[in-house]
Amino acid sequence: MWLKLDNEKRNGEFTQKEYSTMLEKLKENGYTFAEFPDAENLLEKNIPFVLMRHDVDMDLHLALGIAKIEAKL
């Protein structure tokens, strides 16, 4: 499924605001945020879910911003 975030043209940067909006839209569309060990069970039950993996070791300030966004879910 593709979620349209907004009508503005993007400059190639994926911002924290866009990340937050994307997560909110996923939640609004019935997706649950799951951990990797739960994936097989969710697939068997046909429950829509999202697995998130972060490569944040390059920018710890960005990692903190992402953590704050996800804590609000």
N, C-alpha and C positions, 0 to 999 in steps of 0.2 A: 504494500500500500504506500502511495506517495502522499505526503502531507504538505500542502502548500503553506508556507509560513507567512508570506505577505506579497504585496504586489510590487514592491520596490526592486529595482535592479540591484544585484549584489556586486560588491567590488572584489569578490574572491575570498574574503575573510569570513570565517564562521564565528560570530560573536556570542558572548554569553547570553545576550538577550535572545538571539535566535535559538540557542540551545535550550533555554528555559521555555520558550514558546513551543518548541518541538516536543519537549517532555510533557507539557501541559496538554497538547493536542493528542498525543499518544494516550494519555490517561483518560481524556474526554471520549476517546474512541474505543474505550473498553480494554486497553492493553494493561497488563499488570507487569511490574518490574520484578524480575526474578533473579535468583542466583543460579549459577551454572549447574549445581547438583540437582536442581528442581526441573531442569529443562525436559528431560525424558518424560516425567510424570505429566507435565503440562501439555506436551505434545500428544500423549496418549489420551488425555481428556479433551483435546481440541480447544484448549484455552489460549487465547491470544496473549503473547507475552513478549517482553523485550529483555535481552541480555545485554548488559553494558560492560564494556571493557575500556579502560582509560590508559593512555600512554602519556602520563603527565610528568615524567621525570625530567623533562627539559625546561619546564616552567612551573615552579612551585607556587607562584602567585596565581597563575591561571588555575592550578589544581585546587587551591583554596576557594576560588570563586565557583568552580564547578561543584565542589563539596557543599558549599552554602546553598546553591540552587537545588541540589538533590535532597538536601536535608528538609527542604520545604515541602517535598512531595508527600 
